[in-house]
């Protein structure tokens, strides 16, 4: 199907085509692990971790740890990495019978007067036992594994970011092909300054995921993108938000076109907000439609 055929369909037919062509994933190969982040986070404390290798296998590890951290307290800065924690200041609840006591340990600004509290935490957390009995390899290698695991926890936040990366690749390809100008994360003020085009927005901090400018026609295309692997109220709220945004963009005295690129199996359980959006927003495409040149056809009008 081509764009003109699609746009001549009735709304219910458009929805069926849109739903039938939804992607099962937007996970590109670089989605799974951000290796640059893993390497940078590990190398940050590489010297400290190599020094902490000294504790591996030590029988009297509490005494050894106390002596080591007393003489080199900054080694404690590497501890959060060893316990898979991103925080440099950690609040810990200690149970003493029915009594509870909260201790705050700062692993960024080390309290050198309370090294024993740090060591006590390391003992009760099980880390010292691990170093004594089970750690067999370099702690740098161990932290690489920890950082990789922590990074996989960030995947749930990468789906939307990944759609932005996909959009950027699409727009970069189009801008090169058609000699358009391209901008990412563009605010209304940036657009006005760069191209003297006015884009009304729903909130002052609005940043469009991508923008294309056709200099010959003095025409601007603003893009928003997202991906929904599951349904929920978020789809309804985003649908309403983008309808409002689309209506505002259309009030511009300049030639501005709003395009929403969205995908994901979540739309299958949210057809009502999708129908409302399609009745109000002319240009809603999924990835399959982009692959089939719907966007190219729109830009060549």
PAKELO-356659 format. One line per 3 residues: number of its first residue (from 1); their letters; for each residue x, y, z of N, C-alpha, C. Coordinates in Angstrom, 3 decimals, padded with zeros to 6 digits. Layout:
REM residues N
NUM = a = X,Y,Z,X,Y,Z,X,Y,Z; ...
END
This chain:
REM residues 301
1 = xxx = 000.840,-001.198,000.000,000.000,000.000,000.000,000.873,001.246,000.000; 000.412,002.290,-000.661,001.120,003.567,-000.665,000.323,004.581,000.151; 000.954,005.703,000.438,000.348,006.697,001.320,-001.015,007.169,000.827
4 = xxx = -001.135,007.490,-000.447,-002.400,008.022,-000.960,-003.529,007.009,-000.800; -003.251,005.738,-001.011,-004.271,004.697,-000.825,-004.680,004.621,000.636; -003.689,004.659,001.515,-003.958,004.577,002.951,-004.825,005.745,003.418
7 = xxx = -004.504,006.933,002.959,-005.237,008.115,003.415,-006.668,008.163,002.886; -006.951,007.407,001.828,-008.313,007.336,001.306,-009.171,006.290,002.023; -008.571,005.532,002.920,-009.321,004.534,003.683,-010.187,005.210,004.734
10 = xxx = -011.236,004.522,005.157,-012.036,004.979,006.291,-011.233,004.751,007.569; -011.620,005.435,008.637,-010.853,005.358,009.876,-010.714,003.926,010.376; -011.801,003.161,010.357,-011.730,001.778,010.844,-010.808,000.918,009.975
13 = xxx = -010.727,001.243,008.681,-009.829,000.509,007.783,-008.375,000.904,008.031; -008.167,002.170,008.331,-006.824,002.631,008.671,-006.333,001.935,009.947; -007.220,001.861,010.935,-006.856,001.219,012.200,-006.491,-000.240,011.975
16 = xxx = -007.293,-000.926,011.173,-007.010,-002.336,010.903,-005.647,-002.491,010.238; -005.364,-001.646,009.239,-004.073,-001.731,008.548,-002.928,-001.409,009.510; -003.118,-000.372,010.320,-002.099,000.041,011.288,-001.813,-001.092,012.266
19 = xxx = -002.875,-001.678,012.820,-002.729,-002.763,013.803,-002.087,-003.990,013.162; -002.515,-004.305,011.954,-001.995,-005.501,011.260,-000.513,-005.387,010.909; -000.019,-004.162,010.838,001.379,-003.971,010.422,002.287,-003.531,011.571
22 = xxx = 001.801,-003.641,012.795,002.623,-003.260,013.943,003.848,-004.176,014.069; 004.936,-003.602,014.511,006.169,-004.370,014.713,006.091,-005.142,016.032; 006.713,-006.308,016.060,006.749,-007.089,017.302,007.866,-006.600,018.219
25 = xxx = 008.783,-005.782,017.696,009.868,-005.256,018.528,010.483,-004.028,017.869; 011.133,-003.207,018.683,011.944,-002.109,018.152,013.373,-002.229,018.682; 013.727,-003.436,019.105,015.044,-003.678,019.707,016.096,-003.896,018.625
28 = xxx = 016.907,-002.891,018.398,018.034,-003.012,017.483,019.184,-003.698,018.231; 020.221,-004.173,017.533,021.304,-004.893,018.212,021.945,-004.135,019.372; 022.023,-002.798,019.272,022.663,-002.030,020.336,021.726,-001.734,021.504
31 = xxx = 020.516,-002.288,021.451,019.538,-002.060,022.517,019.911,-002.790,023.806; 020.483,-003.979,023.683,020.566,-004.909,024.812,021.548,-004.488,025.899; 022.731,-004.057,025.536,023.711,-003.616,026.531,024.418,-002.369,026.023
34 = xxx = 024.483,-001.363,026.860,025.252,-000.160,026.546,026.690,-000.408,027.012; 027.488,-000.992,026.120,028.838,-001.409,026.506,029.723,-000.229,026.878; 029.531,000.891,026.236,030.334,002.075,026.577,030.105,002.474,028.029
37 = xxx = 028.855,002.434,028.451,028.516,002.765,029.838,029.100,001.734,030.801; 029.010,000.448,030.436,029.555,-000.625,031.272,031.058,-000.427,031.457; 031.761,-000.181,030.365,033.221,-000.009,030.422,033.592,001.229,031.231
40 = xxx = 032.911,002.343,030.985,033.232,003.591,031.692,032.986,003.467,033.192; 031.855,002.835,033.572,031.546,002.688,034.995,032.524,001.765,035.700; 033.038,000.776,034.976,033.997,-000.157,035.575,035.371,000.490,035.702
43 = xxx = 035.793,001.166,034.649,037.132,001.776,034.659,037.243,002.923,035.657; 036.104,003.463,036.047,036.104,004.584,036.995,036.828,004.217,038.285; 036.674,002.950,038.703,037.299,002.498,039.953,038.247,001.323,039.724
46 = xxx = 038.845,001.277,038.551,039.696,000.132,038.205,040.893,000.007,039.151; 041.536,001.111,039.493,042.687,001.078,040.391,042.272,000.573,041.768; 041.147,001.111,042.279,040.671,000.689,043.597,040.306,-000.795,043.611
49 = xxx = 039.654,-001.244,042.554,039.244,-002.649,042.489,040.454,-003.580,042.433; 041.454,-003.180,041.687,042.666,-004.004,041.631,043.348,-004.070,042.996; 043.291,-002.976,043.735,043.869,-002.988,045.087,043.045,-003.870,046.015
52 = xxx = 041.733,-003.856,045.859,040.852,-004.676,046.701,041.007,-006.169,046.427; 041.637,-006.520,045.316,041.934,-007.933,045.068,042.755,-008.532,046.214; 043.449,-007.692,046.935,044.259,-008.125,048.074,043.422,-008.903,049.092
55 = xxx = 042.148,-008.546,049.206,041.299,-009.173,050.229,040.788,-010.553,049.826; 040.895,-010.898,048.553,040.360,-012.178,048.090,041.063,-013.338,048.786; 040.259,-014.174,049.420,040.792,-015.381,050.059,041.397,-015.189,051.434
58 = xxx = 041.396,-013.977,051.970,041.984,-013.739,053.278,041.144,-014.389,054.384; 041.791,-015.122,055.286,041.085,-015.810,056.367,040.579,-014.809,057.409; 041.469,-013.953,057.879,041.089,-012.936,058.876,040.637,-011.671,058.160
61 = xxx = 039.587,-011.807,057.341,039.245,-010.743,056.391,038.721,-009.477,057.054; 038.042,-009.582,058.213,037.538,-008.382,058.879,038.712,-007.510,059.325; 039.709,-008.144,059.919,040.895,-007.398,060.356,041.652,-006.826,059.167
64 = xxx = 041.798,-007.644,058.122,042.516,-007.189,056.931,041.790,-006.024,056.265; 040.462,-006.124,056.188,039.673,-005.053,055.566,039.772,-003.772,056.381; 039.702,-003.901,057.688,039.800,-002.725,058.558,041.139,-002.026,058.371
67 = xxx = 042.201,-002.804,058.349,043.541,-002.227,058.177,043.686,-001.570,056.797; 043.161,-002.258,055.776,043.285,-001.738,054.410,042.531,-000.426,054.241; 041.282,-000.388,054.732,040.466,000.823,054.552,040.921,001.952,055.474
70 = xxx = 041.536,001.607,056.591,042.081,002.643,057.472,043.262,003.336,056.814; 044.107,002.538,056.144,045.282,003.115,055.488,044.938,003.747,054.135; 043.895,003.195,053.462,043.493,003.720,052.144,041.954,003.857,052.083
73 = xxx = 041.410,004.817,052.820,039.943,004.944,052.899,039.237,005.162,051.557; 039.919,005.760,050.591,039.289,006.025,049.291,038.949,004.752,048.529; 039.517,003.617,048.959,039.160,002.343,048.335,037.675,002.037,048.524
76 = xxx = 037.084,002.599,049.574,035.662,002.367,049.857,034.760,002.939,048.759; 035.287,003.856,047.954,034.480,004.441,046.874,034.071,003.395,045.842; 034.802,002.299,045.763,034.497,001.250,044.792,033.453,000.268,045.302
79 = xxx = 033.102,000.341,046.585,032.197,-000.642,047.177,030.810,-000.666,046.536; 030.166,000.488,046.278,028.834,000.414,045.636,028.836,-000.405,044.349; 029.911,-000.333,043.566,029.988,-001.123,042.333,029.973,-002.614,042.646
82 = xxx = 030.607,-003.000,043.738,030.677,-004.419,044.098,029.347,-004.968,044.598; 028.484,-004.090,045.104,027.183,-004.557,045.610,026.038,-004.127,044.685; 026.383,-003.815,043.441,025.393,-003.487,042.410,024.486,-002.330,042.818
85 = xxx = 025.110,-001.265,043.312,024.358,-000.087,043.760,024.870,001.151,043.040; 023.946,001.962,042.550,024.316,003.197,041.852,024.517,004.370,042.812; 024.038,004.245,044.056,024.089,005.357,045.000,025.440,005.407,045.705
88 = xxx = 025.954,006.605,045.885,027.200,006.755,046.635,026.932,006.999,048.116; 025.697,007.383,048.420,025.280,007.507,049.818,024.155,006.514,050.052; 024.365,005.617,050.998,023.424,004.517,051.201,022.869,004.557,052.616
91 = xxx = 021.550,004.540,052.734,020.884,004.419,054.035,020.585,002.946,054.281; 021.007,002.437,055.444,020.854,001.016,055.753,020.091,000.849,057.053; 019.130,-000.069,057.036,018.363,-000.391,058.239,019.011,-001.590,058.917
94 = xxx = 019.468,-001.409,060.148,020.030,-002.496,060.936,018.996,-002.941,061.965; 018.775,-004.241,062.044,017.829,-004.793,063.013,018.595,-005.329,064.212; 018.200,-004.889,065.398,018.807,-005.353,066.644,017.680,-005.812,067.556
97 = xxx = 017.317,-007.095,067.380,016.136,-007.596,068.075,014.920,-006.917,067.513; 014.111,-006.332,068.376,012.938,-005.602,067.897,013.258,-004.145,067.592; 014.486,-003.759,067.910,014.901,-002.381,067.673,015.451,-002.216,066.252
100 = xxx = 015.263,-001.035,065.717,015.736,-000.734,064.370,016.587,000.523,064.399; 017.673,000.459,063.668,018.580,001.599,063.624,018.985,001.852,062.181; 018.905,003.103,061.764,019.273,003.469,060.395,020.629,004.168,060.401
103 = xxx = 021.515,003.647,059.586,022.842,004.244,059.421,022.971,004.771,057.993; 023.574,005.921,057.849,023.863,006.468,056.525,025.361,006.386,056.286; 025.729,005.680,055.211,027.136,005.543,054.864,027.402,006.267,053.554
106 = xxx = 028.346,007.173,053.603,028.695,007.954,052.421,029.953,007.357,051.791; 029.796,006.807,050.594,030.921,006.185,049.913,031.599,007.147,048.933; 031.154,008.400,048.941,031.807,009.426,048.118,032.731,010.266,048.992
109 = xxx = 032.175,010.774,050.080,032.986,011.477,051.073,033.136,010.541,052.273; 034.234,009.842,052.323,034.425,008.795,053.324,034.601,009.399,054.717; 033.867,008.873,055.679,034.008,009.276,057.081,035.152,008.460,057.688
112 = xxx = 036.343,009.011,057.660,037.530,008.262,058.103,037.529,007.976,059.599; 036.660,008.647,060.325,036.567,008.389,061.773,035.672,007.203,062.099; 035.004,006.668,061.086,034.076,005.559,061.327,034.284,004.419,060.334
115 = xxx = 035.552,004.086,060.098,035.861,002.992,059.175,035.217,001.694,059.631; 035.129,001.493,060.942,034.546,000.243,061.468,033.085,000.088,061.061; 032.351,001.217,060.881,030.952,001.134,060.445,030.862,000.629,059.002
118 = xxx = 031.778,001.092,058.180,031.821,000.609,056.796,032.118,-000.887,056.770; 033.112,-001.288,057.549,033.508,-002.700,057.578,032.381,-003.564,058.138; 031.679,-003.050,059.133,030.549,-003.790,059.713,029.458,-004.008,058.667
121 = xxx = 029.209,-002.969,057.873,028.223,-003.105,056.800,028.678,-004.130,055.765; 029.950,-004.084,055.387,030.468,-005.029,054.396,030.380,-006.465,054.907; 030.584,-006.628,056.221,030.467,-007.959,056.822,029.019,-008.430,056.798
124 = xxx = 028.106,-007.580,057.259,026.703,-007.977,057.353,026.024,-008.073,055.985; 026.562,-007.377,054.988,025.992,-007.475,053.642,026.404,-008.767,052.949; 027.413,-009.440,053.504,027.886,-010.689,052.914,029.051,-010.504,051.960
127 = xxx = 029.435,-009.248,051.699,030.503,-009.009,050.736,031.845,-009.564,051.214; 032.150,-009.393,052.503,033.428,-009.894,053.004,033.499,-011.417,052.933; 032.391,-012.077,053.226,032.356,-013.538,053.101,032.557,-013.973,051.656
130 = xxx = 031.952,-013.219,050.743,032.129,-013.516,049.326,033.596,-013.393,048.929; 034.244,-012.325,049.375,035.652,-012.117,049.043,036.540,-013.191,049.661; 036.163,-013.622,050.837,036.956,-014.632,051.556,036.806,-016.020,050.945
133 = xxx = 035.563,-016.403,050.587,035.290,-017.797,050.221,035.053,-018.038,048.729; 034.445,-017.090,048.064,033.927,-017.385,046.720,034.560,-016.596,045.582; 035.107,-015.428,045.869,035.709,-014.636,044.789,036.991,-015.321,044.313
136 = xxx = 037.033,-015.666,043.061,038.178,-016.403,042.515,038.950,-015.591,041.472; 038.290,-014.570,040.948,038.891,-013.827,039.846,039.067,-012.363,040.206; 039.611,-011.606,039.287,039.805,-010.176,039.466,038.477,-009.477,039.735
139 = xxx = 038.474,-008.565,040.693,037.258,-007.815,040.993,036.878,-006.873,039.855; 037.842,-006.515,039.023,037.520,-005.706,037.843,036.628,-006.525,036.917; 036.987,-007.788,036.678,036.156,-008.657,035.840,034.784,-008.859,036.461
142 = xxx = 034.757,-008.995,037.783,033.490,-009.179,038.496,032.577,-007.970,038.288; 033.152,-006.762,038.397,032.340,-005.547,038.265,031.866,-005.365,036.834; 032.644,-005.823,035.857,032.144,-005.804,034.480,030.826,-006.565,034.401
145 = xxx = 030.785,-007.721,035.060,029.550,-008.512,035.077,028.428,-007.808,035.809; 028.757,-007.192,036.943,027.750,-006.448,037.714,027.190,-005.296,036.892; 028.055,-004.545,036.253,027.623,-003.397,035.453,026.772,-003.832,034.264
148 = xxx = 027.127,-004.963,033.667,026.311,-005.474,032.564,024.918,-005.817,033.058; 024.844,-006.440,034.238,023.538,-006.767,034.829,022.734,-005.530,035.162; 023.392,-004.529,035.742,022.697,-003.286,036.071,022.179,-002.604,034.814
151 = xxx = 022.962,-002.675,033.741,022.548,-002.024,032.506,021.316,-002.682,031.908; 021.189,-004.001,032.068,019.999,-004.663,031.525,018.741,-004.195,032.239; 018.884,-003.749,033.496,017.720,-003.227,034.216,017.223,-001.919,033.613
154 = xxx = 018.085,-001.268,032.846,017.708,000.009,032.221,016.987,-000.197,030.900; 016.843,-001.448,030.472,016.222,-001.687,029.165,014.805,-001.142,029.086; 014.065,-001.247,030.197,012.672,-000.793,030.171,012.569,000.693,029.848
157 = xxx = 013.649,001.432,030.138,013.653,002.861,029.838,014.255,003.163,028.469; 014.759,002.105,027.797,015.434,002.318,026.526,014.514,002.212,025.331; 013.294,001.673,025.534,012.421,001.453,024.394,012.082,002.765,023.690
160 = xxx = 011.694,003.770,024.498,011.384,005.078,023.911,012.613,005.737,023.328; 013.736,005.622,024.048,014.988,006.186,023.558,015.399,005.507,022.261; 015.154,004.194,022.178,015.516,003.466,020.972,014.702,003.936,019.776
163 = xxx = 013.424,004.271,020.009,012.613,004.818,018.925,013.166,006.165,018.465; 013.689,006.946,019.393,014.298,008.227,019.025,015.543,007.998,018.170; 016.324,006.958,018.517,017.506,006.628,017.711,017.097,006.184,016.313
166 = xxx = 016.043,005.360,016.253,015.546,004.892,014.958,015.068,006.077,014.129; 014.314,006.986,014.773,013.828,008.183,014.079,014.994,009.015,013.553; 016.012,009.174,014.377,017.177,009.963,013.961,017.815,009.368,012.710
169 = xxx = 017.964,008.051,012.676,018.554,007.397,011.498,017.683,007.619,010.265; 016.373,007.530,010.457,015.443,007.741,009.344,015.549,009.167,008.814; 015.540,010.132,009.732,015.566,011.536,009.323,016.922,011.942,008.741
172 = xxx = 017.985,011.365,009.268,019.306,011.654,008.698,019.387,011.148,007.262; 018.842,009.966,007.027,018.838,009.399,005.682,018.012,010.268,004.729; 016.844,010.712,005.205,015.963,011.553,004.381,016.595,012.915,004.109
175 = xxx = 017.195,013.501,005.147,017.790,014.832,004.975,018.924,014.797,003.962; 019.672,013.698,003.947,020.745,013.553,002.962,020.179,013.324,001.562; 019.121,012.516,001.500,018.529,012.164,000.213,017.841,013.350,-000.449
178 = xxx = 017.090,014.114,000.345,016.303,015.214,-000.209,016.915,016.591,000.045; 018.107,016.610,000.654,018.786,017.878,000.948,017.973,018.742,001.917; 017.340,018.088,002.875,016.636,018.802,003.927,017.609,019.087,005.074
181 = xxx = 017.237,020.033,005.916,017.996,020.279,007.143,017.327,019.519,008.283; 018.146,019.058,009.224,017.648,018.150,010.264,018.100,018.632,011.645; 017.225,018.475,012.628,017.554,018.831,014.005,016.902,017.823,014.947
184 = xxx = 017.624,017.461,016.007,017.071,016.573,017.035,016.729,017.385,018.283; 015.768,016.866,019.062,015.388,017.488,020.337,015.252,019.007,020.186; 014.417,019.391,019.244,014.283,020.805,018.876,013.148,021.475,019.641
187 = xxx = 013.442,022.598,020.256,012.408,023.399,020.911,011.846,024.409,019.916; 010.724,024.975,020.281,010.107,026.002,019.436,011.047,027.201,019.255; 011.760,027.554,020.322,012.692,028.686,020.253,013.859,028.386,019.310
190 = xxx = 014.379,027.153,019.382,015.488,026.765,018.500,015.064,026.823,017.033; 013.854,026.332,016.788,013.327,026.315,015.420,013.159,027.743,014.897; 012.622,028.609,015.723,012.419,030.010,015.328,013.757,030.683,015.030
193 = xxx = 014.737,030.418,015.877,016.058,031.018,015.705,016.756,030.495,014.447; 016.621,029.190,014.186,017.334,028.551,013.079,016.689,028.839,011.727; 015.337,028.784,011.680,014.666,028.858,010.375,013.578,029.930,010.289
196 = xxx = 013.388,030.676,011.382,012.361,031.713,011.415,010.972,031.140,011.135; 010.731,029.949,011.681,009.430,029.282,011.572,008.802,029.238,012.959; 007.557,029.651,013.052,006.862,029.655,014.338,006.105,028.344,014.534
199 = xxx = 006.406,027.659,015.640,005.714,026.406,015.966,005.050,026.554,017.342; 003.733,026.760,017.377,003.031,026.827,018.663,003.121,025.476,019.384; 003.358,025.499,020.686,003.490,024.254,021.451,002.619,024.292,022.698
202 = xxx = 002.402,023.100,023.262,001.524,022.964,024.416,002.228,023.240,025.733; 003.565,023.200,025.744,004.318,023.510,026.954,005.675,024.066,026.557; 006.181,025.000,027.353,007.390,025.738,026.976,008.605,024.837,026.833
205 = xxx = 008.628,023.721,027.554,009.793,022.827,027.511,009.646,021.729,026.463; 008.644,021.817,025.633,008.426,020.802,024.601,009.639,020.690,023.684; 010.139,019.478,023.533,011.235,019.190,022.612,010.758,018.146,021.614
208 = xxx = 010.692,018.510,020.372,010.309,017.546,019.345,011.454,016.549,019.150; 011.098,015.275,019.005,012.122,014.243,018.861,012.952,014.437,017.595; 012.356,015.038,016.589,013.092,015.315,015.353,012.383,016.371,014.530
211 = xxx = 013.148,017.051,013.690,012.596,018.093,012.826,013.302,018.030,011.473; 012.520,018.185,010.403,013.066,018.318,009.052,012.605,019.650,008.471; 013.519,020.331,007.798,013.176,021.605,007.171,013.471,021.538,005.685
214 = xxx = 012.419,021.771,004.882,012.548,021.832,003.428,012.760,023.302,003.062; 014.002,023.639,002.774,014.361,025.036,002.529,013.684,025.581,001.277; 013.575,024.756,000.245,012.985,025.217,-001.011,011.525,025.620,-000.836
217 = xxx = 010.777,024.852,-000.051,009.360,025.137,000.167,009.114,025.958,001.433; 010.205,026.197,002.199,010.074,026.856,003.499,009.034,026.129,004.360; 009.177,024.810,004.385,008.212,023.953,005.062,008.903,023.122,006.136
220 = xxx = 008.255,023.025,007.292,008.839,022.326,008.436,007.997,021.107,008.802; 008.679,020.020,009.135,008.019,018.801,009.616,008.535,018.510,011.022; 007.621,018.420,011.973,008.017,018.124,013.351,007.550,016.717,013.705
223 = xxx = 008.412,015.977,014.413,008.159,014.558,014.676,008.173,014.250,016.174; 007.231,013.405,016.561,007.263,012.774,017.878,007.237,011.266,017.654; 007.894,010.531,018.532,007.913,009.083,018.368,007.889,008.378,019.716
226 = xxx = 007.317,007.173,019.739,007.320,006.335,020.933,006.984,004.900,020.547; 007.139,004.018,021.509,006.897,002.593,021.266,006.233,002.010,022.506; 005.187,001.208,022.296,004.453,000.620,023.412,004.364,-000.892,023.250
229 = xxx = 005.173,-001.598,024.034,005.123,-003.059,024.009,003.904,-003.592,024.726; 003.350,-002.806,025.660,002.145,-003.201,026.393,001.154,-002.063,026.431; -000.096,-002.395,026.714,-001.144,-001.376,026.744,-001.169,-000.637,028.069
232 = xxx = -002.275,000.064,028.317,-002.406,000.797,029.570,-002.892,002.213,029.352; -003.056,002.920,030.468,-003.607,004.277,030.422,-002.647,005.263,029.750; -001.375,004.913,029.712,-000.380,005.814,029.113,-000.713,006.106,027.657
235 = xxx = -001.193,005.094,026.932,-001.496,005.284,025.514,-002.625,006.286,025.324; -003.611,006.231,026.206,-004.740,007.171,026.123,-004.275,008.598,026.395; -003.429,008.762,027.415,-002.978,010.107,027.774,-002.059,010.692,026.696
238 = xxx = -001.167,009.848,026.156,-000.269,010.325,025.099,-001.060,010.667,023.842; -002.061,009.846,023.534,-002.915,010.106,022.377,-003.593,011.468,022.506; -004.119,011.746,023.682,-004.762,013.043,023.915,-003.772,014.192,023.848
241 = xxx = -002.586,013.975,024.404,-001.548,015.005,024.400,-001.139,015.365,022.976; -000.964,014.345,022.134,-000.501,014.611,020.772,-001.609,015.174,019.889; -002.863,014.891,020.213,-003.953,015.531,019.491,-003.946,017.040,019.767
244 = xxx = -003.748,017.377,021.036,-003.669,018.794,021.410,-002.485,019.465,020.730; -001.354,018.781,020.737,-000.154,019.324,020.108,-000.355,019.507,018.608; -000.938,018.511,017.961,-001.206,018.590,016.527,-002.092,019.789,016.197
247 = xxx = -003.134,019.987,016.996,-004.048,021.113,016.764,-003.330,022.456,016.924; -002.427,022.521,017.886,-001.663,023.755,018.095,-000.719,024.015,016.926; -000.021,022.977,016.505,000.919,023.103,015.383,000.194,023.605,014.140
250 = xxx = -001.022,023.125,013.954,-001.803,023.511,012.773,-002.244,024.971,012.789; -002.139,025.632,013.939,-002.515,027.050,014.012,-001.376,027.971,013.584; -000.211,027.403,013.308,000.941,028.226,012.909,000.640,028.966,011.603
253 = xxx = 001.113,030.187,011.513,000.977,030.949,010.272,001.969,030.472,009.215; 002.938,029.661,009.657,003.914,029.094,008.727,003.477,027.687,008.327; 004.174,027.124,007.364,003.826,025.797,006.847,004.516,024.730,007.707
256 = xxx = 003.776,024.204,008.678,004.317,023.221,009.628,003.428,021.986,009.631; 004.055,020.822,009.556,003.322,019.554,009.523,003.755,018.697,010.714; 002.773,018.178,011.446,003.050,017.308,012.588,002.981,015.841,012.156
259 = xxx = 003.985,015.064,012.535,004.037,013.631,012.208,004.314,012.845,013.480; 003.483,011.844,013.721,003.650,010.973,014.891,004.000,009.571,014.410; 005.194,009.116,014.779,005.614,007.756,014.443,005.566,006.922,015.717
262 = xxx = 004.659,005.966,015.741,004.474,005.142,016.932,004.267,003.694,016.536; 004.631,002.798,017.441,004.554,001.375,017.113,004.474,000.573,018.411; 004.355,-000.732,018.267,004.323,-001.619,019.429,003.000,-002.343,019.560
265 = xxx = 003.079,-003.578,020.050,001.902,-004.418,020.187,000.882,-003.871,021.196; 001.307,-002.924,022.029,000.402,-002.328,023.018,-000.811,-001.660,022.399; -000.672,-001.198,021.150,-001.786,-000.524,020.487,-002.942,-001.481,020.199
268 = xxx = -002.681,-002.772,020.187,-003.743,-003.735,019.901,-004.822,-003.726,020.985; -004.440,-003.343,022.184,-005.418,-003.293,023.278,-005.853,-001.863,023.580; -005.515,-000.934,022.695,-005.867,000.480,022.919,-006.390,001.098,021.627
271 = xxx = -007.366,000.434,021.027,-007.858,000.890,019.731,-008.702,002.161,019.823; -009.384,002.358,020.950,-010.238,003.545,021.078,-009.411,004.835,021.055; -008.335,004.951,021.894,-007.523,006.182,021.783,-006.838,006.309,020.431
274 = xxx = -006.515,005.169,019.798,-005.910,005.205,018.470,-006.900,005.755,017.453; -008.158,005.326,017.567,-009.195,005.822,016.655,-009.392,007.326,016.825; -009.431,007.781,018.087,-009.586,009.216,018.356,-008.426,010.002,017.762
277 = xxx = -007.221,009.456,017.903,-006.042,010.138,017.377,-006.084,010.212,015.857; -006.457,009.111,015.215,-006.471,009.081,013.750,-007.532,009.998,013.158; -008.577,010.255,013.906,-009.607,011.175,013.435,-009.150,012.628,013.525
280 = xxx = -008.107,012.870,014.322,-007.641,014.244,014.529,-006.255,014.529,013.968; -005.422,013.489,013.881,-004.050,013.670,013.415,-003.905,012.984,012.060; -003.539,013.739,011.069,-003.489,013.189,009.710,-002.357,012.195,009.515
283 = xxx = -001.210,012.491,010.131,-000.017,011.704,009.842,000.428,010.881,011.051; -000.121,009.686,011.172,000.298,008.727,012.185,000.814,007.489,011.457; 002.096,007.201,011.627,002.708,006.081,010.921,003.369,005.119,011.895
286 = xxx = 003.412,003.833,011.517,004.235,002.882,012.257,005.488,002.592,011.439; 006.357,001.734,011.965,007.639,001.490,011.302,007.485,000.833,009.930; 006.485,-000.035,009.799,006.240,-000.687,008.521,005.856,000.352,007.466
289 = xxx = 005.070,001.324,007.858,004.680,002.387,006.934,005.883,003.214,006.501; 006.793,003.463,007.439,008.011,004.192,007.089,008.828,003.373,006.095; 008.926,002.069,006.354,009.653,001.176,005.451,009.039,001.192,004.054
292 = xxx = 007.712,001.341,004.000,007.007,001.363,002.712,006.935,002.757,002.093; 007.754,003.673,002.598,007.927,005.010,002.001,006.748,005.957,002.196; 005.912,005.708,003.208,004.832,006.659,003.479,005.403,008.045,003.776
295 = xxx = 006.470,008.087,004.555,007.051,009.373,004.923,007.670,010.065,003.724; 008.371,009.312,002.899,008.943,009.892,001.674,007.851,010.498,000.784; 006.738,009.756,000.647,005.627,010.256,-000.166,005.060,011.552,000.411
298 = xxx = 004.978,011.616,001.743,004.484,012.825,002.383,005.401,014.010,002.105; 006.693,013.792,002.170,007.658,014.878,002.004,007.766,015.357,000.563; 007.401,014.491,-000.378,007.529,014.847,-001.791,006.282,015.529,-002.358
301 = x = 005.279,015.723,-001.546,004.068,016.377,-002.027,004.349,017.810,-002.463
END
